[in-house]
């Protein structure tokens, strides 16, 4: 499913880079189509092999508290990893940094897309489909860890630097996936990890925009 999602997203977005280069419209469309690959892969899998549905409803007030707490926890993890990179002089970088630096407005677009596409698509595939499927054949804790390793793959592809930098950066999506996996397992409502994921992403994007990267 991960490979299928990456292939679908890549196949949809590459022509846009070829035609539009790094313009805001091309970057936005490419992000939309690449993220859509996750949702399409998950939907195809559920339609073909699984009859169960993904539980998603509006979060309750109590679940809203979980969203806020999880977002703060994930931001703390990301800040801690960044601090470790500075303390131990580990080079941390991403392939998309140059594209974003060349067109800062895309950061605002990505902050908005975090709520309407990025978080919903990724959570649908990884928590709603993969984790839910793995929990049918293993303990919840094992399913969460396995899904978290899979969650790292598409994120680590864009990391730069030596092995130390890639490994250190990879601890961020892995830790975040653990948090969101536990959250989903506890509340059995996909909207909760979606909102936590979206709030986390949007906070990082808006902070980057305000501070000038």
Secondary structure, 3 states (H helix, E strand, C coil): CHHHHHHHHHHHHHHHHHHHCCCHHHHHHHHHHHHHHHHHHHHHHHHHHCCCCCCCCCCCHHHHHHHHHHHHHHHHHHHHHHHHHHHCCCCCEECHHHHHHHCCHHHHHHHHHHHHHHHHHHHHHHHHHHHHHHCCCCCHHHHHHHHHHHHHHHHHCCEECCHHHHHHHHHHHHHHHHHHHHHHHHHCCHHHHHHHHHHHHHHHHHHHHHHCC
